[in-house]
Amino acid sequence: HTKTNTHKLNLHLTLSLMKIPEKLLKLKYHFLTTILLSLTLFSLILMAPKLLTLITYFWPLFLSTALVLTLVFVFAKTCPLPHTDASIHKDLLDYVSGDHESQFDLHNKSD
């Protein structure tokens, strides 16, 4: 009785082991993609310049950009936008839309 149980267990184990390569073959693209991504990430980390190197090389650019942005912010807060008459915008839109003659006539009449 134990011999048949052992035989059944061995047979079941053998069949299970035979199914493992089939399952692994189904996942071969997943494994390949994971390995390639890991190697790429490792290469980038290994070969990429250090952050301190980048900062020391580009510090003038970072500083000038920060100064320009600060000036833009300060000017935007301190200098209010001028209030203009809406008719100026309407006249400009009329001119751009194609009514050139009437605008030139009005301009020439005012001279």
C-alpha positions in Angstrom: 0.0 0.0 0.0 2.8 2.4 0.8 4.6 1.4 -2.3 1.7 2.4 -4.5 1.4 5.7 -2.6 5.1 6.4 -3.1 4.8 5.5 -6.7 1.8 7.8 -7.2 3.7 10.6 -5.3 6.7 10.1 -7.5 4.6 10.1 -10.6 2.8 13.3 -9.5 6.1 14.9 -8.7 7.5 13.9 -12.1 4.5 15.3 -13.9 4.7 18.5 -11.9 8.3 18.9 -12.7 7.6 18.4 -16.4 5.0 21.2 -16.4 7.5 23.7 -14.9 9.5 24.2 -18.2 6.3 24.6 -20.1 5.2 27.4 -17.7 8.6 29.0 -17.8 8.5 29.0 -21.6 5.2 30.9 -21.5 7.0 33.6 -19.4 10.2 33.8 -21.4 9.4 37.3 -22.8 8.7 38.5 -19.3 12.0 37.2 -18.0 13.9 38.6 -21.0 12.3 42.0 -20.6 13.0 42.1 -16.9 16.6 41.1 -17.4 17.1 43.8 -20.1 15.5 46.5 -18.0 17.6 45.5 -15.0 20.8 45.6 -17.1 19.9 48.9 -18.6 19.1 50.5 -15.2 22.3 49.1 -13.7 24.3 50.5 -16.7 22.8 53.9 -16.4 23.5 54.0 -12.6 27.0 52.8 -13.1 27.9 55.0 -16.1 25.9 58.1 -15.5 27.6 61.2 -14.0 27.0 61.8 -10.4 24.5 64.5 -9.3 27.2 66.7 -7.8 29.2 66.6 -11.0 26.1 67.9 -12.9 25.5 70.6 -10.3 29.1 71.9 -10.4 29.1 72.0 -14.2 25.7 73.7 -14.6 25.7 76.0 -11.6 25.9 79.2 -13.6 22.9 78.2 -15.7 20.9 77.3 -12.6 21.8 80.6 -10.9 21.0 82.7 -13.9 17.7 80.9 -14.4 16.8 81.4 -10.8 17.6 85.1 -11.0 15.5 85.6 -14.2 12.6 83.8 -12.7 12.9 85.9 -9.5 12.9 89.1 -11.5 9.9 88.1 -13.5 8.0 87.3 -10.3 9.0 90.6 -8.7 8.1 92.6 -11.8 4.8 90.8 -12.1 3.9 91.6 -8.5 5.1 95.2 -8.4 4.1 96.5 -11.9 0.3 96.4 -12.5 -0.9 95.8 -16.0 -2.1 99.0 -17.7 -5.9 99.4 -18.1 -6.8 99.9 -21.7 -9.9 100.9 -23.5 -11.8 98.0 -25.1 -12.5 100.0 -28.3 -8.8 99.8 -29.2 -9.0 96.0 -29.2 -12.2 96.1 -31.3 -10.6 98.4 -33.9 -7.6 96.1 -34.1 -9.7 93.0 -34.5 -11.8 94.8 -37.2 -8.6 95.7 -39.1 -7.2 92.1 -38.8 -10.5 90.6 -39.9 -10.1 92.3 -43.3 -11.9 95.7 -43.2 -8.7 97.5 -44.2 -10.2 100.2 -46.5 -12.5 101.6 -43.9 -9.7 101.8 -41.3 -7.4 103.5 -43.8 -10.1 105.9 -44.8 -10.7 106.8 -41.2 -7.0 107.3 -40.7 -6.7 109.5 -43.8 -9.7 111.6 -42.9 -8.2 112.4 -39.5 -5.0 113.8 -41.1 
